[in-house]
C-alpha cells in the first residue's frame, strides 16, 4: 500500500521547518487583550483588514501544536459560503487554506499533530448534515486524502483527532450503526491500512474524540439501554472500557487524553444534560474526580496537556437579551485551582505544554497564552 500517505513521516522535521513550509495567506494583525489570570488574549482572524473573518477553531482533538498551528475553518469572505479547512499560525498571524476533498464545497480541519499533519471532515454542506468523509492532509502530500467509511451503502465519516505517529480516530457509519456511527481508528503502521471499527458498549453508537501518543483513544459509547457513557479504548487491542461517572450522574463523554493517560470530559444526567460536571480520570486510581466548579453552575472539560492543566467551559447566567448561558473559558490546575477568563461565550478546546490555550469567544477564534510564571 505504498500509495497511502504516512502521516507519521514528518516527525523528524523541526517545528520551524513545519511552519516555514506552509503556504500562507496574510491575516489581520494579532489583536492582544489584557493579561488576566496570567493569560493574554489574541483574536484569530482571516480575510483582510477591510473584510475580516473569524477563524473557527476546531472543537475536537486538542487542535493546537507547539509550533502555534491551530486546526479549524474559515468562511473565506462570505458568511453564506461553505467553510474552508484551514490552519492558523498564531505566531505569524497567517493562515493556510488546505483545500477541499474530491471537489466538494465544504471542509473543516479537526486536529493537527506536532509534524503538521491535519485531519478533519470534507463534504457538502457539513453543518446541515450533508454527506462527509474523514480526510488526512500532510505537508509531504498537501492534498486531502479520503480515509473512507465502513458502510459501502451509506459512506459517511469524519476524523476528530490525530496523534504524532499519524494514527487517526473519529466516527464512521457502519451497516449496523445508528446515525451517529461507530468510533474508528486508522493506523498507517498496521497493514492493511484501513479503518477499524472500535465498537460500542453494546449499543448502536460510539464516537472517538481524542488519542494520545501511546495509542489510547477516548470518547463515548452507548449501552444496550442507549445510555451514553465515557469510555477509553486501550492501545493496541482497542478493547473498550467504561471509565465510570461521578456520583449522581448516569451519562458522560470523554473528550481528551494526555500522554500520561489522564482523561478529561464531562458527566451529566440523561434527563438534564445541560447540568454537566467536568471531570478528570486518573490511570493510577482508575477513578473519576470532579473538577472545581462553583455551586449551581455547569462545567465541561475539553482538553488536558502533559502537565495536567485542563481547559473547558463554565456556564454562567445568560447575558441580558439572551436565553442561553454565558459560557466562560476556564483553566484548572494552573496558577490557581480554577481560573475564569473574562471573555463572554468562551469555549477553549485545546492546550499545549506551555499553556497556549485555543478555542472561541465573543471575538471568534481566540488564543490565550500564559504570560509568565505564576506570581
RODO-2510 file (C-alpha; in nm, 4 decimals, decimal comma):
residues 375
     n   res          X          Y          Z
     1     x     0,0000     0,0000     0,0000
     2     x     0,2842     0,2389    -0,0798
     3     x     0,0459     0,4914    -0,2321
     4     x    -0,1103     0,5635     0,1062
     5     x     0,0190     0,8713     0,2922
     6     x     0,2245     0,8056     0,6008
     7     x     0,1173     1,0731     0,8462
     8     x     0,3989     0,9990     1,0892
     9     x     0,6833     1,0543     0,8450
    10     x     0,7129     1,4230     0,9312
    11     x     0,8089     1,3880     1,2951
    12     x     1,1762     1,4459     1,2195
    13     x     1,1028     1,7932     1,0865
    14     x     1,1672     2,0767     1,3259
    15     x     0,8762     2,2962     1,4212
    16     x     1,0429     2,5876     1,2418
    17     x     1,0608     2,3936     0,9169
    18     x     0,6992     2,2809     0,9532
    19     x     0,5863     2,6397     0,9867
    20     x     0,8078     2,7622     0,7030
    21     x     0,6773     2,5097     0,4520
    22     x     0,3159     2,6185     0,4924
    23     x     0,1830     2,8274     0,2041
    24     x     0,0101     3,1078     0,3914
    25     x    -0,2224     3,3984     0,3257
    26     x    -0,1750     3,7208     0,5197
    27     x    -0,4248     3,7626     0,8004
    28     x    -0,5068     4,0561     1,0235
    29     x    -0,2521     4,1728     1,2808
    30     x    -0,2851     3,9957     1,6133
    31     x    -0,5266     4,1673     1,8486
    32     x    -0,3930     4,1279     2,2003
    33     x    -0,6053     4,1872     2,5080
    34     x    -0,5131     4,2477     2,8712
    35     x    -0,3416     3,9903     3,0873
    36     x    -0,5999     3,8245     3,3114
    37     x    -0,5245     3,5325     3,5374
    38     x    -0,1755     3,5151     3,3849
    39     x    -0,3029     3,4819     3,0251
    40     x    -0,3033     3,7261     2,7326
    41     x    -0,5667     3,7069     2,4584
    42     x    -0,5121     3,7077     2,0817
    43     x    -0,8008     3,7101     1,8326
    44     x    -0,7573     3,4767     1,5331
    45     x    -0,8905     3,6321     1,2142
    46     x    -0,8613     3,5661     0,8420
    47     x    -0,9548     3,7796     0,5417
    48     x    -0,8342     4,1386     0,5121
    49     x    -0,8390     4,4477     0,7282
    50     x    -1,1445     4,5724     0,5361
    51     x    -1,3245     4,2366     0,5359
    52     x    -1,2143     4,0356     0,8397
    53     x    -1,3480     3,6861     0,9026
    54     x    -1,3437     3,4840     1,2209
    55     x    -1,1268     3,1742     1,2256
    56     x    -1,3295     2,8863     1,3702
    57     x    -1,1130     2,6754     1,5976
    58     x    -1,1938     2,3030     1,5946
    59     x    -1,3928     2,1644     1,8861
    60     x    -1,2193     1,8224     1,8961
    61     x    -0,8747     1,6712     1,9150
    62     x    -0,6838     1,9331     2,1230
    63     x    -0,6315     2,1248     1,7950
    64     x    -0,3068     2,3176     1,8592
    65     x     0,0587     2,2116     1,8411
    66     x     0,3764     2,3527     1,9964
    67     x     0,4581     2,5446     1,6750
    68     x     0,1440     2,7524     1,7207
    69     x    -0,0512     2,5850     1,4391
    70     x    -0,4263     2,5680     1,5059
    71     x    -0,6752     2,3483     1,3166
    72     x    -1,0137     2,4822     1,2151
    73     x    -1,2004     2,6526     0,9333
    74     x    -1,2975     2,9885     0,7883
    75     x    -1,5723     3,1016     0,5544
    76     x    -1,3228     3,2937     0,3416
    77     x    -1,5032     3,6237     0,2927
    78     x    -1,8713     3,5285     0,2708
    79     x    -2,0721     3,4131     0,5705
    80     x    -2,3046     3,2239     0,3352
    81     x    -2,0160     3,0388     0,1719
    82     x    -1,9132     2,6846     0,2678
    83     x    -1,6354     2,6631     0,5244
    84     x    -1,2728     2,6187     0,4180
    85     x    -1,0496     2,3789     0,6118
    86     x    -0,7560     2,5804     0,7376
    87     x    -0,4510     2,6009     0,9622
    88     x    -0,3849     2,9216     1,1539
    89     x    -0,0312     3,0130     1,2627
    90     x    -0,0665     3,2088     1,5860
    91     x     0,2989     3,3129     1,5843
    92     x     0,2837     3,4805     1,2438
    93     x    -0,0840     3,5767     1,2191
    94     x    -0,1141     3,3903     0,8875
    95     x    -0,3338     3,1063     0,7729
    96     x    -0,3326     2,8238     0,5192
    97     x    -0,6225     2,7029     0,3059
    98     x    -0,5665     2,3274     0,2892
    99     x    -0,8166     2,2650     0,0122
   100     x    -1,1220     2,0517    -0,0410
   101     x    -1,1946     1,6814    -0,0741
   102     x    -1,2700     1,5425    -0,4195
   103     x    -1,4101     1,8714    -0,5396
   104     x    -1,6606     1,9024    -0,2534
   105     x    -1,7512     2,2509    -0,1407
   106     x    -1,7175     2,2300     0,2373
   107     x    -1,4445     2,1196     0,4779
   108     x    -1,3221     2,1696     0,8348
   109     x    -0,9910     2,0726     0,9950
   110     x    -1,0289     1,8981     1,3308
   111     x    -0,6767     1,8423     1,4626
   112     x    -0,3069     1,8980     1,3875
   113     x    -0,0153     1,6999     1,5293
   114     x     0,3426     1,8054     1,6033
   115     x     0,4555     1,7176     1,2489
   116     x     0,1921     1,9413     1,0881
   117     x    -0,0350     1,6556     0,9767
   118     x    -0,4014     1,7559     0,9688
   119     x    -0,7255     1,5575     0,9857
   120     x    -1,0854     1,6641     0,9521
   121     x    -1,4067     1,6296     0,7579
   122     x    -1,4833     1,7194     0,3974
   123     x    -1,8119     1,7123     0,2119
   124     x    -2,1039     1,9230     0,1025
   125     x    -2,2910     2,1453     0,3474
   126     x    -2,1359     1,9854     0,6556
   127     x    -2,3215     2,1993     0,9085
   128     x    -2,6559     2,0909     0,7624
   129     x    -2,5711     1,7219     0,7814
   130     x    -2,4653     1,6597     0,4215
   131     x    -2,2549     1,3541     0,3267
   132     x    -1,8977     1,3744     0,4573
   133     x    -1,5737     1,1779     0,4604
   134     x    -1,2792     1,1838     0,7000
   135     x    -0,9607     1,3237     0,5465
   136     x    -0,5861     1,3343     0,6103
   137     x    -0,3582     1,6158     0,4852
   138     x     0,0189     1,6278     0,5304
   139     x     0,2992     1,8667     0,4384
   140     x     0,4597     1,5886     0,2346
   141     x     0,1323     1,5268     0,0496
   142     x    -0,0591     1,8576     0,0689
   143     x    -0,3800     1,7202    -0,0786
   144     x    -0,6733     1,5849     0,1210
   145     x    -0,6715     1,2053     0,1242
   146     x    -1,0093     1,0416     0,1970
   147     x    -0,9908     0,7747     0,4682
   148     x    -1,3184     0,6169     0,3554
   149     x    -1,6074     0,4719     0,5536
   150     x    -1,7109     0,1330     0,6923
   151     x    -2,0536     0,1458     0,5260
   152     x    -2,0424     0,0990     0,1495
   153     x    -2,4149     0,1701     0,1119
   154     x    -2,4123     0,4956     0,3105
   155     x    -2,0498     0,6156     0,3166
   156     x    -2,0159     0,8825     0,5833
   157     x    -1,7301     0,9510     0,8227
   158     x    -1,5380     1,2257     0,9993
   159     x    -1,1926     1,2458     1,1595
   160     x    -1,1644     1,4114     1,5009
   161     x    -0,8038     1,3644     1,6166
   162     x    -0,4539     1,2509     1,5138
   163     x    -0,1500     1,1666     1,7274
   164     x     0,2169     1,2292     1,6487
   165     x     0,2520     0,8821     1,4902
   166     x    -0,0189     0,9576     1,2353
   167     x    -0,2888     0,7410     1,3954
   168     x    -0,6313     0,8906     1,3227
   169     x    -0,9609     0,8494     1,5092
   170     x    -1,3150     0,9686     1,4537
   171     x    -1,6515     0,8253     1,3570
   172     x    -1,7869     0,6298     1,0619
   173     x    -2,1175     0,4824     0,9571
   174     x    -2,1285     0,1035     0,9701
   175     x    -2,4051    -0,1261     0,8430
   176     x    -2,5305    -0,1776     1,1996
   177     x    -2,4716     0,1684     1,3458
   178     x    -2,7134     0,4470     1,4141
   179     x    -2,6902     0,7897     1,2582
   180     x    -2,4039     0,8791     1,4918
   181     x    -2,1971     0,5875     1,3618
   182     x    -1,9153     0,3971     1,5311
   183     x    -1,5769     0,5167     1,6514
   184     x    -1,2888     0,4179     1,4220
   185     x    -0,9098     0,4061     1,4294
   186     x    -0,6906     0,4366     1,1170
   187     x    -0,3286     0,3374     1,1760
   188     x    -0,0727     0,3833     0,8925
   189     x     0,1632     0,1324     1,0583
   190     x    -0,0849    -0,1587     1,0609
   191     x    -0,1225    -0,3483     0,7339
   192     x    -0,3508    -0,3481     0,5515
   193     x    -0,4035     0,0225     0,6187
   194     x    -0,7752     0,0750     0,6661
   195     x    -1,0397     0,1958     0,9094
   196     x    -1,1050    -0,0347     1,2014
   197     x    -1,4311    -0,0317     1,3963
   198     x    -1,3804     0,0369     1,7678
   199     x    -1,7269    -0,0853     1,8605
   200     x    -1,9617     0,0191     2,1408
   201     x    -2,0758    -0,0874     2,4873
   202     x    -2,3489    -0,2995     2,3346
   203     x    -2,5468    -0,0103     2,1894
   204     x    -2,5593     0,1211     1,8345
   205     x    -2,3384     0,4326     1,8565
   206     x    -1,9918     0,5474     1,9578
   207     x    -1,7504     0,8261     1,8670
   208     x    -1,3811     0,8873     1,9349
   209     x    -1,2749     1,2395     2,0310
   210     x    -0,9082     1,2093     2,1262
   211     x    -0,5959     0,9927     2,1081
   212     x    -0,2571     1,0158     2,2805
   213     x     0,0839     0,9098     2,1544
   214     x     0,0583     0,5717     2,3247
   215     x    -0,2497     0,4987     2,1133
   216     x    -0,5104     0,5250     2,3895
   217     x    -0,8393     0,6503     2,2431
   218     x    -1,1174     0,8285     2,4331
   219     x    -1,4760     0,9147     2,3512
   220     x    -1,8265     0,7936     2,4230
   221     x    -2,0274     0,4810     2,3530
   222     x    -2,3854     0,3734     2,4115
   223     x    -2,5041     0,0743     2,6119
   224     x    -2,7839    -0,1634     2,5167
   225     x    -3,0162     0,0713     2,7049
   226     x    -2,8952     0,3658     2,4900
   227     x    -2,7121     0,5343     2,7771
   228     x    -2,4114     0,7412     2,6681
   229     x    -2,1020     0,6535     2,8704
   230     x    -1,7447     0,7936     2,8781
   231     x    -1,5003     0,5320     2,7514
   232     x    -1,1387     0,4592     2,6690
   233     x    -1,0158     0,2147     2,4053
   234     x    -0,6858     0,0593     2,5054
   235     x    -0,3801     0,0969     2,2836
   236     x    -0,3112    -0,1958     2,0521
   237     x    -0,6061    -0,4280     2,1142
   238     x    -0,8513    -0,1348     2,1433
   239     x    -1,0769    -0,3022     2,3967
   240     x    -1,3434    -0,0630     2,5215
   241     x    -1,3772     0,0266     2,8905
   242     x    -1,6440     0,2326     3,0631
   243     x    -1,4452     0,4628     3,2956
   244     x    -1,7450     0,5362     3,5151
   245     x    -1,9123     0,8604     3,6168
   246     x    -1,9198     1,0922     3,9150
   247     x    -2,1684     1,0105     4,1929
   248     x    -2,5162     1,1269     4,0968
   249     x    -2,4548     1,1181     3,7196
   250     x    -2,5606     0,8444     3,4770
   251     x    -2,4007     0,9579     3,1490
   252     x    -2,0799     1,1144     3,0217
   253     x    -1,8320     1,1866     2,7431
   254     x    -1,4507     1,1636     2,7467
   255     x    -1,3000     1,4460     2,5379
   256     x    -0,9213     1,4224     2,5622
   257     x    -0,6357     1,2104     2,6964
   258     x    -0,2791     1,3234     2,7605
   259     x     0,0415     1,1249     2,7166
   260     x     0,0379     1,0250     3,0839
   261     x    -0,3048     0,8645     3,0387
   262     x    -0,5193     1,1184     3,2229
   263     x    -0,8638     1,1695     3,0693
   264     x    -1,0985     1,4696     3,0867
   265     x    -1,4583     1,5250     2,9854
   266     x    -1,7999     1,5864     3,1350
   267     x    -2,0645     1,3826     3,3127
   268     x    -2,4365     1,4576     3,3046
   269     x    -2,7761     1,3023     3,3565
   270     x    -2,9715     1,1969     3,0501
   271     x    -3,2779     1,3711     3,1915
   272     x    -3,0912     1,7041     3,2203
   273     x    -2,7776     1,7022     3,0023
   274     x    -2,7156     2,0772     3,0396
   275     x    -2,6295     2,0356     3,4073
   276     x    -2,2926     1,8762     3,3307
   277     x    -1,9854     1,8497     3,5551
   278     x    -1,6249     1,8490     3,4357
   279     x    -1,4119     1,5527     3,5444
   280     x    -1,0618     1,4110     3,5282
   281     x    -0,9959     1,0355     3,5264
   282     x    -0,6693     0,9022     3,6704
   283     x    -0,4971     0,5968     3,5180
   284     x    -0,3383     0,5331     3,8584
   285     x    -0,6546     0,5074     4,0655
   286     x    -0,8843     0,4363     3,7669
   287     x    -1,1443     0,6669     3,9159
   288     x    -1,3048     0,9963     3,8129
   289     x    -1,2745     1,3159     4,0163
   290     x    -1,4866     1,6283     3,9801
   291     x    -1,3046     1,9456     3,8772
   292     x    -1,3652     2,2570     4,0849
   293     x    -1,6925     2,4213     3,9797
   294     x    -1,8870     2,6983     4,1597
   295     x    -2,2060     2,5676     4,3164
   296     x    -2,5058     2,5558     4,0850
   297     x    -2,3095     2,6072     3,7611
   298     x    -2,2479     2,3552     3,4843
   299     x    -1,8957     2,2809     3,3577
   300     x    -1,7250     2,0817     3,0847
   301     x    -1,3580     1,9839     3,0383
   302     x    -1,2371     1,9671     2,6788
   303     x    -0,8577     1,9253     2,6784
   304     x    -0,5628     1,8410     2,9038
   305     x    -0,1906     1,8979     2,8495
   306     x     0,1029     1,6798     2,9531
   307     x     0,1369     1,8546     3,2901
   308     x    -0,2284     1,8051     3,3811
   309     x    -0,3517     2,1587     3,3140
   310     x    -0,7130     2,1315     3,1969
   311     x    -0,9279     2,3720     2,9935
   312     x    -1,3009     2,3838     2,9459
   313     x    -1,6191     2,5826     2,9934
   314     x    -1,8229     2,7183     3,2805
   315     x    -2,1886     2,8135     3,2304
   316     x    -2,2794     3,1458     3,3882
   317     x    -2,6221     3,3194     3,3879
   318     x    -2,7390     3,4478     3,0475
   319     x    -2,6498     3,7993     2,9361
   320     x    -2,9321     4,0480     2,9016
   321     x    -3,1466     3,9598     2,5998
   322     x    -3,0061     3,6082     2,5691
   323     x    -3,1757     3,2818     2,6615
   324     x    -2,8677     3,0591     2,6692
   325     x    -2,5909     3,0560     2,9313
   326     x    -2,2927     3,2888     2,9021
   327     x    -2,0090     3,0376     2,8852
   328     x    -1,6699     3,1347     3,0236
   329     x    -1,3343     2,9824     2,9327
   330     x    -1,1802     2,8204     3,2393
   331     x    -0,8422     2,6710     3,3241
   332     x    -0,7991     2,4193     3,6031
   333     x    -0,4788     2,3361     3,7930
   334     x    -0,2690     2,6227     3,6505
   335     x    -0,1807     2,9270     3,8650
   336     x    -0,4901     2,8533     4,0737
   337     x    -0,7333     2,5604     4,1042
   338     x    -0,9808     2,7477     3,8805
   339     x    -0,9025     3,0476     3,6573
   340     x    -1,2022     3,2084     3,4845
   341     x    -1,1151     3,4182     3,1776
   342     x    -1,3199     3,7361     3,1206
   343     x    -1,4415     3,6976     2,7613
   344     x    -1,8085     3,6176     2,7068
   345     x    -1,9037     3,2945     2,5299
   346     x    -1,5608     3,1453     2,5899
   347     x    -1,5101     2,7866     2,4753
   348     x    -1,1483     2,6615     2,4807
   349     x    -1,0797     2,3293     2,3094
   350     x    -0,7003     2,2890     2,3095
   351     x    -0,3906     2,3486     2,5243
   352     x    -0,0163     2,2946     2,4695
   353     x     0,2534     2,2001     2,7202
   354     x     0,3449     2,5685     2,7558
   355     x    -0,0188     2,6576     2,8184
   356     x    -0,1203     2,8184     2,4940
   357     x    -0,4976     2,7754     2,5011
   358     x    -0,7121     2,7952     2,1858
   359     x    -1,0847     2,7993     2,1276
   360     x    -1,3565     3,0542     2,0682
   361     x    -1,5050     3,3540     2,2437
   362     x    -1,7241     3,6559     2,1696
   363     x    -1,4448     3,7701     1,9350
   364     x    -1,4426     3,4493     1,7294
   365     x    -1,1343     3,2271     1,7190
   366     x    -0,9215     3,3057     2,0239
   367     x    -0,5828     3,2144     2,1697
   368     x    -0,4871     3,2682     2,5326
   369     x    -0,1150     3,2474     2,6138
   370     x     0,0304     3,2179     2,9617
   371     x     0,2219     3,5421     3,0085
   372     x     0,4790     3,4071     3,2551
   373     x     0,5278     3,2089     3,5734
   374     x     0,2661     3,2181     3,8450
   375     x     0,3112     3,5054     4,0891
***
